Amino acid sequence: MGLGPDAATGSGRHATGGPGRVVFWSSEGTALDPVRVQQLVKAIEGKDLSTAAHTWRVVLYTLAMAEEEGVAAERLRELTHAAALHDVGKLDTPREILTKPGKLTDAEFEVIQQHPVSGFARMVAMDVEDPLVLDLVRFHHERWDGKGYPYGYAGEEIPAAARHFAVVDTFDALTSHRPYRHEVGEDAADRAIMELKRGAGTHHAPESVEMFTELYRRGRLTWILHYFNDGDDVPDFAHAEEAGRVFRRRRGR
């Protein structure tokens, strides 16, 4: 199965989050080098054929949730890097699996399930110590009911940043082009919101779903969904400061 939750750092399951953790987006430790972040983002996009628009969307949705939570401005840089690098473990996943247009076999899905583990190991090997980055990379595919992967954590065992980001990642998956889906309808976002609501309490943390759907209802996510779509020519994702400027400039429109 690869690295367990105690591997590489010697920490237990509550070292970077877990029961009693009430701060959704905490951050400490050594910051990532922005140039290295950009290199990794480009490598991820090239490996699984994702787009710069996808990176922008998940980062900006995440910033919208963080703003709603009242996260301190000095923490947004690390949060942006964590969101941009959430799938860094896919660099160790065979391309033919990542880009397969049809249904994955059980064996192929088992390989996919290891990308949070390999991503965490890659971050540790790069001397990344920031628990926000490590938590989001390692736990963003866990489910509220314990049926996620790779560790099967449940409820508040899952660090809160990863619980929030799982909602972002699911929404973007349901509203964007994928190897197995080349067209999305005009009502894709509304259908995605309904899917999130159905999954509250099973797939996703109820409070995370409530926050995201309320932002959508108030129109706070519309500009991200429409402007940073897969059909538009958007700039490469470069760094957290650029994302912050875009977010602050456009969020009120």
N, C-alpha and C positions, 0 to 999 in steps of 0.2 A: 504493500500500500504506500510505501514511501515514508516521508517524514510524518510522525505523529504530532499532536499539538504541543508536546513538551520538547520536541527535538529542536536542535540548532541553537536555541536560546537557553534551554534548561528551565523554561518557565512553565507553569501550570496553566490550566484553562482560564484562570481568572487574572492572569498577570496583566493582560491588556484589555480586560473587560469581563463582565459577567454579572451575577446577581448583586444587587445593591448599587450598580453603576448607574448614576442618574444623569451624568453629563453626556449629551449625545455626541459632541464633536470635541473631544479633548485631544491635546497634542503636546508632545514634548520630545526632546531628543534632537539629534543632529538633522538639519534640514538637507533635503536632496539638492544636488547641483542642477540648476535649470537646464544647462546644456545637456547633461546626461538624461534628464527627463525627456527632452525633445528627441534625443536619439532613440530612446526606448519606445516612445510613442510612435515614431515613424516605423520602427521595426515591427511593432505589433500590428499596425495598419497594413503593412506589406505582407505579413504572414497570414492573416486571416481575411484579407481583402476588405477590411472595414475601411471606413472613410474618415477624413478629417472632420466631416460634419458629425459623425457619431461621437468622436472624442469631444467636440465642442458641446454637443447636446448633453451628454452625461455630466460633464463638468458644470455646465450652467444650470441644469436641473438641481444638481447637488448644492450649488451656491444659493439657489432660491430657497431650498429647504433650510440651509444653514442660516440665512438671513431671517427666515421665519422664526428660527429658534433663538435668535439674538446672539449668535456666535461672535466673539470678539474678532475684530478685523485682522489682528496679527496671526490668527489661526487659519485664515482662509487660504493662505499660500500652501500650507501643507495639505489642507483638505483638497485643494485643486489638484495637486500632484497625486494624491491618493486616488482620486476619481479617474484621472487620466491613465493611471498605471494599473487599474484594477485587474486587467486581463494580461498582465505581463507574463504570467505562467504559460500562456499560449505560445510563447516563443519556443517552448519545449514540446509542443504538441505537433504531430505530423500534419503537414499542410493538407494532405488528402482527406484527413478527417475533418479539419476545420472548414474546408470548402466543399464538402460533399453535399450535393443538392438534394439527395434523398434521405430517407430515414436511416439513422445510425444503427448499427448492430449493437447488441449488448456489450460486446468486447470493445467496440469503438467508444461507446458511451462511458465505459469504465476508464478509458484513457482520458476523455474529456474531463471526467470528474477529478482528475489529479492536477488540473492546471492551477487551482488555488494553492495546492501544496508546493508545486514547483515554483510558482510565483513568489511565495513566501521565502522559500529557500534561496531564490535568486536575490531577493532584497537583502536577506541576512548576509549572503556572500558579498554583497556590495557595501556592507557595514551600515546599512540603514537601521537606525534604532528607533525612529519615530513610531510609537505605537499606533497612531492614526493610520499611517500608511500600511503597516504590517497587519493591523486588524482588518482593514477594508480589503486588501489583497487576499487574505487567507480565509475570510469568513463570509464573503458576499453571496455565496450560493447556499448558505444554511437556511433552513426554513423554521418558522415559528413553531411548527408542530413536531420538529425533530426529524423530519423526513428529507432534509436536504443533504448536501455533501460539502466537504469530504468527511466531516467528523460526526454529523448527526446531532449537533447541538440544538437546543430548543429554548424558546422563550428568551428570558433575560440572560441565559448563558451566552447568547450571541451578543458580541459587542454592539452597542447602539449605532455606531457609525455604519457598520455593515448591515444592520437591520434597515436603516434608512436607505442606504444605497441599493439594497436589493429591490426596493420599490422602483427607484429610478431606472435600474437596469432592465427590469421587466417591462416597464412602460416603453422604454426605447426599443426593446426587442419587438414589441407588438405594433409599433408605429413606424418601423423603418424597413428598408430592403435587407433581405438576408439571402444566403445562397439557396435556401429552400423556398424563398418567397420574393418574387421580383416586383410585385405590385401591391400597393396598400390603398385601400379606399379612402374617400374623403371623411368617412365616419370612423376611421381607425382609432383616433384618439378617444372618442366617446366609448367605443367598444373596449378599448384598453382600460379605461377608467372603471367600467363595469366589471371587467375581469379582476382588476385589483380589489375592488370591493368584495367580490365573491371569495377572493383568497385571503381576506383579512381574518386573522385568527387561525389560519392553517398555513398557507404559504408565507404570509407576511405579518409583521407586527401590526396590530390594529391602529396604534397611534401613528405609525409611519404612513399607513394608507390614508388615514384621516387627514393628516397634514398635507400630503401630496394632492389628494383629490380636492381639498379646499383651495389650494393654490390654483389648481386647474379651473375650478368653478369660478374663481375671482378673475380669471384671465391673466394670471401672472406668468403662465408658462407658454402662452400662445405665440409670443414673438420668437421664442426658442424653437418651438415645433415648426413654425412656418419659415423662418429665415434660415435656420441651420438644417435644411432638409437635404436628403441624398441627391436631389436633382440640381442643387445650387452649387455654384463655384465659391467655396469659402476658403479663407486662408488656412494654411497649415497651423495646427495648434503648436504654439511656440513655448509659452511659459505662463506661469500663474499670474504674473502681473498683467499680461495682456488680457487674459480671461477676466480678471477683476475689472479692468477698464471697460471692456465690452459690457459686462454685467451692469456696472454702475451707470453707463451711458444709456442703456436701452431698457432697463427694468421698469422704468416709469411710463413707457409708451403703451 
